[in-house]
Amino acid sequence: MKKIFILAGVFAVSMAQAQQRMTPELLWKLGRVSAETVTPDGKSVIYGVSYINMDENSSERNLYAIPVNGGQATQLTSTKGGESVVHIDKATGNMVYLHKGQLWQLTGGKGEPKQLTNVDGGLSNVRFSPDGKHLLFSREVHIKDIHSKDKYPDLKKANAYIFNDLNYRHWDTWEDGKFQHVFFAPYENGKVGTAVDIMKGEPHDTPQMPFGGKEDIIWTPDSKAILYVSKKKFGKDYAVSTNTDIYRYDIASGKTINLTEGNNGYDTHPEYNTDGSKLAWLAMDEDGNEADQNELTILDTKSGKKFNLTKDWDETINSFTWSNDGSKIWFVAPTKGTIQLFEIALPKDLGKFSAKSIKQVTKGQFDVNGIVGQSGNNLLVSRTDMNHAPELYRLDTKSGKLTQLTSVNDEVYSKLALSKVEPRVTKATDGKDLFSWVVYPPDFDPNKKYPTLLYCQGGPQSALTQSYSYRWNMQLMAANGYIVVAPNRRGMPGHGDAWNRQISGDWGGQVIKDYLAAIDDVSKEPYVDKDRLGAVGASYGGYSVFMLAGVHDGRFKSFIAHDGLFDMRSWYGTTEELFFANNELKGPYWETKSPTSYKEHNPIEHANKWDTPILIVQGGLDFRVGIEQGLQAFQLAQLKGIKSRLLYLPDENHWVLQPQNAIVWQREFFNWLDETLKKEVN
């Protein structure tokens, strides 16, 4: 058996030498496929493809259509910028899309685009009412005087903010007194009538900032009401709570009611079945816990009864959609290191539903990222794995068979030497099974020794699955000659609710033991060079790197921490979503008996043991993990005489979004690893 394995390795080497390897520049040339909708006749799927223009430091997204049964894709738009579908008329096939804040139309879904609207200030998150008589959209409204130009208009050159309460900044933006509100307006032949602000005067946002979108605002199927998601809190109450609710605004009466009153956590993603007899949404129970189990709730709109369908199911749901006939709900959820599609067949009596009847439709070493829509017995979905960026697939819901539809990046991948990706199970220190993905270089030869990276995931409750990142890209790391070990340590969904919850209040405890157990297990392999181990990660992953730097007992020779939490006291004092800090750290630092998070689980408390080279990356607009975290860590390393480097990105937030900055990030990432984990030939 060993001889066969070695021969296969030799063959793989010869093949890899004839093929290219992934590079940062090639990674950023890939087309980024994102789904839009299925046409009303069910014959085609509309999707967008974004390409990065590195010279202009920007991206452009155009719309395409491809037959559901497969065939040639047709480009629908080519204007500079990005387009998104708003509505496709069932009778005429006319497609209305949003471009630069205005509505445009393609007659019959093709031909030359025609601009329909010219609304001052533009439109966003637009939806047509089902009867076609109104538009629903969102836009910013000035509610409070916070900036000096609003409070003191005579001081035109002043630039000051005056705050009397939290939440004075969020993600990467300072609070300026403006809030996103929901509007509706009469609409006919491209003319938008007088708009009505259904949240008039409220210091609240819809969509939810900073990441909410169209999914937060919907029409009722009869066009008589609007549903919207909002966290109707302000100041400190907003900063310490996750309690969003779903509100129903009646067009005729102008009255608003709270449909989810009494549920204290997130209520999101409302969606009606076709006839409006049932409303489904995702709900979390706990206020302040953003990583609580996401459960599927249904409201019977006739009886007023609510049913939690997944209260007895031990995983969390990412997203869902109704079947066209309303008899089923499909959803995607993380499970055992992947994201798969599941099916719920709804009984007539929802009170008799059992979670045991939830059926897993897809299985395999890939992620089903999201559901686009239905066509007959098929679903259109987005799929990816660690070797391939997202493409659209047709899924037969009866057999679970996936058939690739789009092939935007096939030509690129046909010339690439791909990595072998294998699952691995390690016994954790408490005897539980710890699942990891292990990614090997394209020319992997078991007779050689390789530098190996421990990848530390952020979140801390983000799933680590077969996803494809354009920055933390496993394929790219492996292509540079590194074995990558990516553990599904405590805190990650997909391994049961108890596993998911175990990290809260224990950031530096069992989780760090999980990381060390995973790298120690893989290091037993003869092809892993134990003298060339590194640990890398961002956000909570950056915290993990900082923590490992003080407790790793000489295992690692190199570290990279991006926007990591270094001192839990100063972090608590500067971060903005305090509900997250309170839930994860189990309280503030000034209490008489402060949580262990500020002592045993605080990287700065172990900094006296730091002695290993470290690259520290920090975004200047990161208000989730403030700039002081990265600067403190770098200053410590420098004063201790440790080989260290600071990559400061003044115009980036918690992520790196600008293309050229991303290339700098990746070049510095691999330059650092080359300097500190010198590649050895044999």
C-alpha positions as CSV (number, residue, x, y, z in Angstrom):
1,M,0.0,0.0,0.0
2,K,2.8,2.4,0.8
3,K,4.5,1.8,-2.6
4,I,1.2,2.7,-4.4
5,F,1.0,5.9,-2.3
6,I,4.6,6.8,-3.2
7,L,4.1,6.1,-6.9
8,A,0.9,8.3,-6.8
9,G,2.9,11.0,-5.2
10,V,5.6,10.9,-7.9
11,F,2.9,11.0,-10.6
12,A,1.3,14.0,-8.8
13,V,4.7,15.8,-8.8
14,S,5.2,15.4,-12.5
15,M,1.6,16.6,-13.2
16,A,2.1,19.6,-10.9
17,Q,5.3,20.6,-12.6
18,A,3.4,20.9,-15.9
19,Q,0.8,23.1,-14.3
20,Q,0.7,26.5,-12.7
21,R,0.3,27.3,-9.0
22,M,-2.1,29.7,-7.4
23,T,-0.6,33.2,-6.8
24,P,-2.1,36.2,-5.1
25,E,-2.3,38.0,-8.5
26,L,-4.1,35.0,-10.1
27,L,-6.4,34.7,-7.1
28,W,-7.6,38.3,-7.6
29,K,-8.2,37.7,-11.3
30,L,-10.9,35.1,-10.7
31,G,-14.5,35.9,-11.5
32,R,-16.6,36.2,-8.4
33,V,-19.9,34.5,-9.0
34,S,-22.9,35.5,-7.0
35,A,-26.5,34.5,-7.6
36,E,-29.5,36.8,-8.2
37,T,-32.7,34.9,-9.0
38,V,-34.5,32.3,-11.1
39,T,-36.6,33.7,-13.9
40,P,-40.4,33.4,-13.3
41,D,-40.8,30.7,-16.0
42,G,-38.1,28.6,-14.2
43,K,-36.0,28.2,-17.3
44,S,-33.0,30.4,-16.5
45,V,-31.0,31.6,-13.5
46,I,-29.7,35.2,-13.4
47,Y,-26.4,35.7,-11.7
48,G,-23.6,38.3,-11.3
49,V,-19.9,38.1,-12.0
50,S,-17.5,40.6,-10.5
51,Y,-14.0,41.1,-11.8
52,I,-11.3,43.1,-10.1
53,N,-9.5,45.9,-12.0
54,M,-6.2,46.0,-10.1
55,D,-4.9,49.1,-11.9
56,E,-8.1,51.1,-10.9
57,N,-8.3,49.4,-7.5
58,S,-11.9,48.6,-8.1
59,S,-14.4,46.0,-9.2
60,E,-17.1,45.7,-11.8
61,R,-20.1,43.4,-11.6
62,N,-22.3,42.5,-14.6
63,L,-25.4,40.3,-14.9
64,Y,-25.6,37.0,-16.8
65,A,-28.3,34.4,-17.6
66,I,-27.8,30.7,-18.1
67,P,-30.4,28.0,-18.8
68,V,-31.3,25.8,-15.8
69,N,-30.8,22.7,-18.0
70,G,-27.4,23.9,-18.9
71,G,-26.0,25.6,-22.0
72,Q,-24.3,28.8,-23.0
73,A,-24.4,31.8,-20.6
74,T,-25.6,35.2,-22.0
75,Q,-24.2,38.5,-20.7
76,L,-27.1,40.9,-19.9
77,T,-25.4,44.0,-18.8
78,S,-22.1,45.7,-19.5
79,T,-22.3,49.1,-17.9
80,K,-19.5,50.1,-15.6
81,G,-20.3,49.5,-12.0
82,G,-22.5,46.9,-10.4
83,E,-26.1,45.8,-11.2
84,S,-28.6,43.8,-9.1
85,V,-32.0,42.4,-10.2
86,V,-35.1,44.0,-8.7
87,H,-37.9,42.5,-10.6
88,I,-38.7,40.3,-13.6
89,D,-42.2,40.6,-15.1
90,K,-43.7,37.2,-15.6
91,A,-45.8,38.2,-18.6
92,T,-43.3,40.2,-20.6
93,G,-39.9,39.0,-19.3
94,N,-38.9,42.6,-18.8
95,M,-36.1,42.7,-16.2
96,V,-35.7,45.8,-13.9
97,Y,-32.4,46.1,-12.2
98,L,-30.7,48.6,-9.9
99,H,-27.6,50.4,-11.2
100,K,-25.9,53.4,-9.4
101,G,-29.0,54.0,-7.3
102,Q,-31.5,54.1,-10.2
103,L,-33.8,51.6,-11.8
104,W,-33.1,50.4,-15.4
105,Q,-35.0,48.0,-17.6
106,L,-34.1,45.4,-20.2
107,T,-37.1,44.8,-22.4
108,G,-37.7,41.1,-22.7
109,G,-34.7,40.6,-20.5
110,K,-32.3,41.6,-23.3
111,G,-31.2,44.5,-25.6
112,E,-30.3,48.0,-24.7
113,P,-31.0,49.1,-21.1
114,K,-33.5,51.9,-20.5
115,Q,-33.2,54.1,-17.4
116,L,-36.6,54.2,-15.6
117,T,-36.0,56.5,-12.6
118,N,-34.0,59.5,-11.7
119,V,-34.7,59.8,-8.0
120,D,-32.7,62.4,-6.1
121,G,-30.3,60.7,-3.7
122,G,-30.9,57.3,-5.3
123,L,-32.6,54.1,-4.2
124,S,-31.3,51.1,-2.3
125,N,-32.7,47.7,-1.3
126,V,-35.5,48.1,-3.8
127,R,-38.5,45.7,-4.0
128,F,-41.6,46.0,-6.2
129,S,-44.9,45.3,-4.4
130,P,-46.5,42.0,-5.7
131,D,-49.3,44.0,-7.4
132,G,-46.6,46.3,-9.1
133,K,-48.2,49.5,-7.8
134,H,-45.6,50.5,-5.2
135,L,-41.8,50.5,-4.6
136,L,-40.2,49.7,-1.3
137,F,-36.7,51.0,-0.6
138,S,-34.4,52.3,2.1
139,R,-32.3,55.5,2.4
140,E,-30.6,57.6,5.1
141,V,-32.5,60.1,7.2
142,H,-31.0,62.7,9.5
143,I,-32.5,62.3,12.9
144,K,-30.1,63.6,15.5
145,D,-27.6,66.5,15.6
146,I,-24.3,64.9,16.5
147,H,-21.8,66.5,14.2
148,S,-20.7,70.1,14.7
149,K,-21.9,71.2,11.2
150,D,-25.5,70.1,12.3
151,K,-25.3,71.5,15.8
152,Y,-23.4,74.7,15.1
153,P,-24.0,75.6,11.4
154,D,-22.2,79.0,11.9
155,L,-18.9,77.1,12.5
156,K,-18.5,75.7,9.0
157,K,-14.9,74.8,9.4
158,A,-15.3,72.8,12.6
159,N,-15.1,69.0,12.5
160,A,-16.3,67.6,15.8
161,Y,-18.6,65.0,17.2
162,I,-20.6,65.4,20.4
163,F,-21.8,62.2,22.1
164,N,-23.9,61.8,25.2
165,D,-24.3,58.0,24.9
166,L,-23.0,54.8,23.3
167,N,-23.0,53.5,20.4
168,Y,-20.7,56.3,19.2
169,R,-19.1,54.2,16.4
170,H,-19.8,50.9,14.7
171,W,-17.6,48.6,12.6
172,D,-15.8,51.3,10.6
173,T,-18.1,54.4,10.8
174,W,-18.6,57.1,13.4
175,E,-22.2,57.8,14.4
176,D,-23.3,60.9,12.6
177,G,-27.0,61.1,13.5
178,K,-28.3,59.5,10.3
179,F,-30.2,56.3,10.2
180,Q,-31.4,54.0,7.4
181,H,-35.2,54.1,7.1
182,V,-37.8,52.2,5.1
183,F,-39.9,54.0,2.5
184,F,-42.7,53.1,0.1
185,A,-44.0,55.1,-2.8
186,P,-46.5,54.8,-5.6
187,Y,-44.9,53.6,-8.9
188,E,-46.0,53.6,-12.5
189,N,-44.1,53.4,-15.7
190,G,-40.8,54.6,-14.1
191,K,-42.4,57.4,-12.1
192,V,-41.9,57.3,-8.4
193,G,-44.6,59.2,-6.4
194,T,-44.3,60.8,-3.0
195,A,-42.4,58.5,-0.6
196,V,-43.6,57.7,2.9
197,D,-41.1,57.1,5.7
198,I,-42.7,54.3,7.8
199,M,-40.1,54.8,10.6
200,K,-40.5,58.5,10.7
201,G,-38.5,60.1,13.5
202,E,-37.0,56.9,14.9
203,P,-33.3,56.7,15.7
204,H,-33.2,53.1,14.4
205,D,-31.8,51.4,11.3
206,T,-33.4,49.2,8.7
207,P,-31.6,47.3,7.1
208,Q,-29.5,46.4,10.1
209,M,-26.2,48.1,10.0
210,P,-23.6,47.5,8.9
211,F,-24.4,44.3,7.0
212,G,-28.1,44.1,6.6
213,G,-29.7,44.3,3.2
214,K,-32.8,43.5,1.1
215,E,-33.6,40.5,3.2
216,D,-34.5,42.8,6.1
217,I,-37.4,44.4,4.1
218,I,-40.3,42.5,2.4
219,W,-43.9,42.9,1.2
220,T,-46.8,40.8,2.3
221,P,-48.0,38.7,-0.7
222,D,-51.2,40.8,-0.9
223,S,-49.2,44.1,-1.2
224,K,-51.1,45.5,1.8
225,A,-48.3,45.6,4.3
226,I,-44.5,45.8,4.8
227,L,-42.4,43.7,7.1
228,Y,-39.0,45.0,8.3
229,V,-36.3,43.9,10.7
230,S,-35.1,46.5,13.2
231,K,-33.4,46.7,16.6
232,K,-35.5,49.5,18.1
233,K,-33.0,50.5,20.8
234,F,-30.7,53.5,21.1
235,G,-27.4,54.3,22.9
236,K,-26.2,51.9,25.6
237,D,-29.3,49.7,25.1
238,Y,-28.4,49.3,21.5
239,A,-24.7,48.5,22.3
240,V,-25.5,45.7,24.7
241,S,-28.4,44.0,22.9
242,T,-29.0,41.7,19.9
243,N,-32.8,42.0,20.2
244,T,-34.0,42.7,16.7
245,D,-37.7,42.2,15.9
246,I,-39.8,41.8,12.8
247,Y,-42.4,44.6,12.4
248,R,-45.5,44.7,10.3
249,Y,-46.5,48.1,8.9
250,D,-50.1,48.3,7.5
251,I,-50.3,50.5,4.4
252,A,-53.9,51.6,4.8
253,S,-53.9,52.4,8.6
254,G,-50.2,53.4,8.9
255,K,-50.0,51.3,12.1
256,T,-47.0,49.1,13.1
257,I,-47.1,46.0,15.2
258,N,-44.3,43.8,16.5
259,L,-44.7,40.2,15.3
260,T,-41.9,38.8,17.4
261,E,-42.4,40.6,20.7
262,G,-41.3,38.5,23.6
263,N,-38.4,36.9,21.8
264,N,-35.2,38.5,23.2
265,G,-32.6,37.6,20.6
266,Y,-32.2,38.1,16.9
267,D,-35.3,37.7,14.7
268,T,-34.2,37.9,11.0
269,H,-34.9,36.9,7.4
270,P,-38.7,36.9,7.2
271,E,-40.1,35.1,4.2
272,Y,-43.7,34.3,3.3
273,N,-44.9,31.3,1.4
274,T,-46.5,32.1,-1.9
275,D,-50.1,32.4,-0.7
276,G,-49.2,34.3,2.5
277,S,-50.7,31.7,4.8
278,K,-47.4,31.2,6.6
279,L,-44.5,33.4,7.5
280,A,-41.1,31.9,8.4
281,W,-38.1,33.5,9.9
282,L,-34.8,32.7,11.8
283,A,-34.8,33.3,15.5
284,M,-32.3,33.3,18.4
285,D,-33.5,33.1,21.9
286,E,-30.8,34.8,23.9
287,D,-30.3,38.6,24.0
288,G,-26.6,39.5,23.7
289,N,-25.6,36.1,22.1
290,E,-24.9,36.7,18.4
291,A,-23.9,33.0,18.1
292,D,-27.0,31.5,19.7
293,Q,-28.6,28.6,17.8
294,N,-30.4,30.0,14.8
295,E,-33.8,28.3,14.7
296,L,-36.6,28.2,12.1
297,T,-39.9,29.6,13.3
298,I,-43.2,29.6,11.4
299,L,-46.3,31.8,12.0
300,D,-49.6,30.5,10.8
301,T,-51.1,33.9,9.7
302,K,-54.7,32.6,9.9
303,S,-54.6,31.1,13.5
304,G,-51.8,33.4,14.8
305,K,-50.0,30.3,16.2
306,K,-46.2,30.1,16.1
307,F,-44.1,27.0,15.7
308,N,-40.4,26.5,16.3
309,L,-39.6,23.7,13.9
310,T,-35.9,23.2,14.8
311,K,-35.9,23.6,18.6
312,D,-35.0,19.9,18.9
313,W,-32.4,20.0,16.1
314,D,-28.8,20.2,17.3
315,E,-27.4,22.6,14.7
316,T,-27.8,26.2,13.6
317,I,-29.3,27.4,10.3
318,N,-27.5,29.8,7.9
319,S,-30.4,30.6,5.5
320,F,-33.6,29.0,4.1
321,T,-36.2,29.3,1.3
322,W,-39.8,28.1,0.7
323,S,-40.6,25.6,-2.0
324,N,-42.8,27.1,-4.7
325,D,-45.9,25.2,-3.5
326,G,-45.3,25.9,0.2
327,S,-45.1,22.2,1.1
328,K,-41.4,22.3,2.0
329,I,-38.6,24.5,3.3
330,W,-35.0,24.0,2.3
331,F,-32.2,25.4,4.4
332,V,-28.4,25.3,4.5
333,A,-26.4,24.7,7.7
334,P,-22.9,23.8,8.8
335,T,-22.3,20.2,9.6
336,K,-19.0,18.4,10.3
337,G,-16.7,20.8,8.5
338,T,-19.0,21.5,5.5
339,I,-22.2,23.4,4.7
340,Q,-25.0,21.2,3.4
341,L,-28.6,21.5,2.2
342,F,-31.4,20.1,4.3
343,E,-35.2,19.6,3.6
344,I,-38.2,20.0,5.8
345,A,-41.5,18.5,4.6
346,L,-44.2,20.4,6.4
347,P,-47.1,18.4,7.8
348,K,-50.6,19.9,7.7
349,D,-50.6,20.2,11.5
350,L,-47.3,22.0,12.3
351,G,-47.7,21.1,15.9
352,K,-47.0,17.5,15.1
353,F,-43.7,18.3,13.3
354,S,-40.7,16.3,14.5
355,A,-37.1,17.4,14.0
356,K,-36.3,13.8,13.3
357,S,-37.9,14.2,9.9
358,I,-35.3,16.8,8.8
359,K,-33.6,15.3,5.8
360,Q,-30.1,16.0,4.6
361,V,-30.2,16.3,0.9
362,T,-26.5,16.9,-0.1
363,K,-23.4,15.2,1.2
364,G,-19.8,15.6,0.2
365,Q,-16.5,17.5,0.6
366,F,-17.9,20.9,-0.4
367,D,-20.1,23.8,0.8
368,V,-23.6,24.6,-0.4
369,N,-23.3,28.3,0.3
370,G,-26.9,29.4,-0.5
371,I,-30.1,28.7,-2.4
372,V,-31.0,30.8,-5.4
373,G,-34.4,29.4,-6.2
374,Q,-36.5,26.5,-7.5
375,S,-37.1,25.2,-11.0
376,G,-39.4,22.1,-11.0
377,N,-37.7,19.4,-8.9
378,N,-34.4,21.2,-9.0
379,L,-32.9,23.9,-6.8
380,L,-30.3,26.3,-8.0
381,V,-27.5,26.7,-5.5
382,S,-24.0,28.1,-5.1
383,R,-21.3,25.6,-4.3
384,T,-17.6,25.9,-3.4
385,D,-14.7,24.0,-1.9
386,M,-11.1,24.8,-0.8
387,N,-9.8,24.4,-4.3
388,H,-12.6,26.2,-6.2
389,A,-14.3,29.6,-6.0
390,P,-18.1,29.6,-6.0
391,E,-20.0,28.5,-9.1
392,L,-23.8,27.8,-9.6
393,Y,-25.1,24.3,-9.6
394,R,-28.4,22.5,-10.4
395,L,-29.4,20.3,-7.5
396,D,-31.9,17.4,-8.0
397,T,-33.7,17.5,-4.6
398,K,-34.7,13.8,-4.9
399,S,-31.3,12.3,-5.6
400,G,-29.1,15.0,-4.1
401,K,-27.1,15.1,-7.4
402,L,-25.3,18.4,-8.2
403,T,-24.7,19.4,-11.8
404,Q,-22.4,22.4,-12.5
405,L,-24.0,25.2,-14.5
406,T,-21.6,28.1,-14.6
407,S,-18.0,27.7,-15.5
408,V,-16.6,31.2,-14.9
409,N,-13.3,30.0,-13.6
410,D,-13.0,26.5,-15.1
411,E,-10.3,27.6,-17.6
412,V,-8.1,29.0,-14.8
413,Y,-8.4,25.9,-12.6
414,S,-7.8,23.5,-15.6
415,K,-4.2,24.9,-15.7
416,L,-3.7,24.8,-11.9
417,A,-2.2,22.1,-9.8
418,L,-4.8,21.6,-7.1
419,S,-4.2,20.7,-3.5
420,K,-5.2,17.5,-1.8
421,V,-7.6,18.3,1.1
422,E,-8.2,15.6,3.7
423,P,-10.3,15.3,6.9
424,R,-8.5,14.3,10.0
425,V,-9.8,13.5,13.5
426,T,-7.7,14.0,16.6
427,K,-8.4,13.2,20.2
428,A,-8.6,16.4,22.2
429,T,-7.2,16.7,25.7
430,D,-10.7,16.0,27.1
431,G,-11.1,12.8,25.0
432,K,-13.5,14.4,22.5
433,D,-13.1,14.0,18.7
434,L,-11.6,17.1,17.1
435,F,-12.2,17.4,13.4
436,S,-9.6,19.2,11.1
437,W,-9.1,19.9,7.4
438,V,-5.5,19.3,6.3
439,V,-4.5,20.9,3.0
440,Y,-1.4,19.7,1.2
441,P,0.9,21.4,-1.4
442,P,0.0,20.6,-5.0
443,D,3.3,18.6,-5.5
444,F,3.1,16.9,-2.1
445,D,5.7,14.2,-1.7
446,P,5.4,12.1,1.6
447,N,9.1,11.5,1.4
448,K,9.9,15.2,2.0
449,K,9.4,17.4,5.0
450,Y,7.2,20.5,4.8
451,P,6.8,23.7,6.8
452,T,3.3,23.5,8.3
453,L,0.8,26.2,9.3
454,L,-1.8,26.0,12.0
455,Y,-4.7,28.1,10.8
456,C,-6.7,29.7,13.6
457,Q,-10.3,30.7,12.6
458,G,-12.0,33.9,13.7
459,G,-15.5,34.4,14.9
460,P,-15.0,32.9,17.5
461,Q,-18.1,31.0,16.4
462,S,-17.6,31.1,12.7
463,A,-17.8,27.7,10.9
464,L,-14.6,26.5,9.3
465,T,-15.9,24.6,6.3
466,Q,-15.1,24.1,2.6
467,S,-15.3,27.8,1.9
468,Y,-13.1,29.7,-0.5
469,S,-11.6,33.0,0.7
470,Y,-9.9,35.6,-1.4
471,R,-7.5,36.4,1.4
472,W,-7.2,33.6,3.9
473,N,-7.0,31.2,1.0
474,M,-6.0,27.6,1.9
475,Q,-5.2,26.8,-1.8
476,L,-2.8,29.7,-2.0
477,M,-1.1,28.8,1.3
478,A,-0.6,25.2,0.1
479,A,0.6,26.5,-3.4
480,N,3.4,28.3,-1.6
481,G,4.7,25.0,-0.2
482,Y,2.9,24.8,3.2
483,I,0.8,22.1,4.7
484,V,-2.2,23.8,6.4
485,V,-3.9,22.4,9.4
486,A,-7.4,23.9,10.0
487,P,-9.1,22.6,13.1
488,N,-12.8,22.8,13.9
489,R,-12.0,23.6,17.5
490,R,-14.5,24.4,20.3
491,G,-16.9,27.2,19.3
492,M,-17.6,26.2,15.7
493,P,-21.0,25.3,14.5
494,G,-21.6,22.0,12.8
495,H,-20.7,19.8,15.7
496,G,-23.7,20.3,18.0
497,D,-24.9,23.2,20.1
498,A,-22.9,22.2,23.2
499,W,-19.6,22.2,21.2
500,N,-20.6,25.6,19.8
501,R,-21.3,27.1,23.2
502,Q,-18.2,25.8,25.0
503,I,-15.9,28.6,23.9
504,S,-17.8,31.5,25.5
505,G,-16.0,32.6,28.7
506,D,-13.2,30.2,27.9
507,W,-11.4,31.8,25.0
508,G,-7.9,30.8,26.2
509,G,-8.8,27.5,27.7
510,Q,-9.9,24.3,26.0
511,V,-9.9,26.0,22.6
512,I,-6.1,26.7,22.8
513,K,-5.7,23.1,24.0
514,D,-7.6,22.0,20.8
515,Y,-5.2,23.9,18.6
516,L,-2.2,22.4,20.2
517,A,-3.7,18.9,20.1
518,A,-4.4,19.3,16.4
519,I,-0.9,20.6,15.5
520,D,0.8,18.0,17.7
521,D,-1.2,15.2,16.1
522,V,-0.3,16.2,12.5
523,S,3.3,16.8,13.6
524,K,3.7,13.1,14.2
525,E,3.6,12.6,10.4
526,P,7.1,12.1,9.0
527,Y,6.5,14.7,6.3
528,V,5.8,17.5,8.8
529,D,9.0,19.4,9.8
530,K,8.4,20.1,13.5
531,D,11.2,22.7,13.4
532,R,9.2,24.8,10.9
533,L,5.7,25.2,12.4
534,G,3.8,28.5,12.2
535,A,0.4,29.7,13.5
536,V,-1.7,32.3,11.6
537,G,-5.1,33.9,12.1
538,A,-7.3,36.9,12.2
539,S,-9.8,38.4,14.7
540,Y,-10.4,35.7,17.3
541,G,-7.8,33.8,15.2
542,G,-5.4,36.7,15.9
543,Y,-6.2,36.5,19.6
544,S,-5.4,32.8,19.4
545,V,-2.0,33.6,17.8
546,F,-1.3,36.1,20.6
547,M,-2.4,33.6,23.2
548,L,-0.3,30.8,21.6
549,A,2.7,33.1,21.6
550,G,2.8,32.9,25.4
551,V,1.9,29.3,26.0
552,H,3.2,27.3,23.0
553,D,6.4,26.0,24.8
554,G,8.6,26.4,21.7
555,R,6.4,24.5,19.2
556,F,6.2,27.4,16.7
557,K,8.9,29.3,14.8
558,S,6.6,32.0,13.3
559,F,3.4,33.8,14.0
560,I,1.0,36.0,12.0
561,A,-1.8,37.8,13.8
562,H,-4.3,40.1,11.9
563,D,-6.6,42.4,13.9
564,G,-6.1,40.2,17.0
565,L,-7.2,40.9,20.6
566,F,-4.1,41.5,22.7
567,D,-5.4,43.0,25.9
568,M,-8.9,42.1,27.0
569,R,-9.2,45.2,29.3
570,S,-8.4,47.8,26.7
571,W,-10.4,45.9,24.1
572,Y,-13.5,45.9,26.3
573,G,-13.0,49.6,26.7
574,T,-12.8,50.4,23.0
575,T,-14.9,47.8,21.1
576,E,-18.4,48.9,20.0
577,E,-20.8,45.8,20.1
578,L,-20.7,45.4,23.8
579,F,-23.2,42.6,23.8
580,F,-20.5,40.5,22.2
581,A,-17.9,41.4,24.8
582,N,-20.3,40.8,27.7
583,N,-21.4,37.4,26.3
584,E,-17.9,36.1,25.4
585,L,-15.9,37.5,28.3
586,K,-18.7,37.1,30.8
587,G,-18.7,40.7,32.0
588,P,-16.6,43.8,32.4
589,Y,-13.1,44.0,33.9
590,W,-13.9,46.3,36.8
591,E,-16.1,44.0,38.8
592,T,-14.8,42.9,42.2
593,K,-14.4,39.4,41.0
594,S,-13.6,39.9,37.3
595,P,-14.0,37.0,34.9
596,T,-11.0,34.8,34.1
597,S,-11.0,36.3,30.6
598,Y,-9.0,39.3,31.9
599,K,-6.3,37.2,33.7
600,E,-5.7,33.6,32.6
601,H,-7.2,34.1,29.1
602,N,-5.6,37.4,28.4
603,P,-2.7,37.3,26.0
604,I,-1.0,40.4,27.6
605,E,-0.8,38.4,30.8
606,H,1.4,35.9,29.1
607,A,3.5,38.3,27.1
608,N,6.6,37.8,29.4
609,K,7.0,34.4,27.6
610,W,6.9,35.9,24.1
611,D,10.1,34.9,22.2
612,T,9.0,34.0,18.7
613,P,9.1,36.1,15.5
614,I,5.7,37.7,14.8
615,L,4.0,39.7,12.0
616,I,1.2,41.9,13.3
617,V,-1.4,43.3,10.9
618,Q,-3.8,46.1,11.9
619,G,-6.5,48.0,10.1
620,G,-6.9,51.6,10.9
621,L,-10.7,51.6,10.5
622,D,-11.2,48.6,12.6
623,F,-13.5,49.6,15.5
624,R,-14.4,46.0,16.4
625,V,-10.8,45.3,17.4
626,G,-9.3,48.8,17.8
627,I,-5.9,49.9,16.6
628,E,-4.5,49.9,20.1
629,Q,-4.5,46.1,20.1
630,G,-2.1,45.6,17.2
631,L,0.1,48.6,18.3
632,Q,0.5,47.3,21.8
633,A,1.5,43.8,20.6
634,F,4.0,45.2,18.1
635,Q,5.5,47.6,20.7
636,L,5.9,44.7,23.2
637,A,7.7,42.5,20.6
638,Q,10.0,45.3,19.6
639,L,11.0,46.2,23.1
640,K,11.6,42.6,23.9
641,G,13.9,42.4,20.9
642,I,11.8,39.8,19.1
643,K,12.0,39.8,15.3
644,S,8.7,41.5,14.4
645,R,6.9,43.5,11.8
646,L,3.8,45.7,11.7
647,L,1.7,45.9,8.6
648,Y,-0.6,48.8,9.1
649,L,-3.5,49.4,6.7
650,P,-5.0,52.9,7.6
651,D,-7.9,52.7,5.1
652,E,-9.1,49.1,6.0
653,N,-11.5,47.9,8.6
654,H,-11.6,44.4,10.2
655,W,-11.1,43.1,6.7
656,V,-8.9,44.1,3.7
657,L,-11.3,45.2,1.0
658,Q,-9.3,47.2,-1.4
659,P,-7.6,45.0,-4.1
660,Q,-4.2,46.5,-4.1
661,N,-4.1,46.5,-0.3
662,A,-5.0,42.8,-0.4
663,I,-2.1,42.1,-2.7
664,V,0.2,43.9,-0.3
665,W,-1.3,41.8,2.5
666,Q,-0.6,38.6,0.7
667,R,2.9,39.5,-0.4
668,E,3.8,40.5,3.1
669,F,2.2,37.3,4.5
670,F,4.3,35.0,2.4
671,N,7.5,37.1,2.6
672,W,7.2,36.8,6.4
673,L,6.7,33.1,6.2
674,D,9.7,32.7,3.8
675,E,11.9,34.7,6.2
676,T,10.9,32.8,9.3
677,L,10.1,29.3,8.0
678,K,12.8,28.8,5.4
679,K,11.7,26.2,2.9
680,E,13.9,23.2,2.9
681,V,14.3,21.0,-0.2
682,N,14.6,17.6,1.6
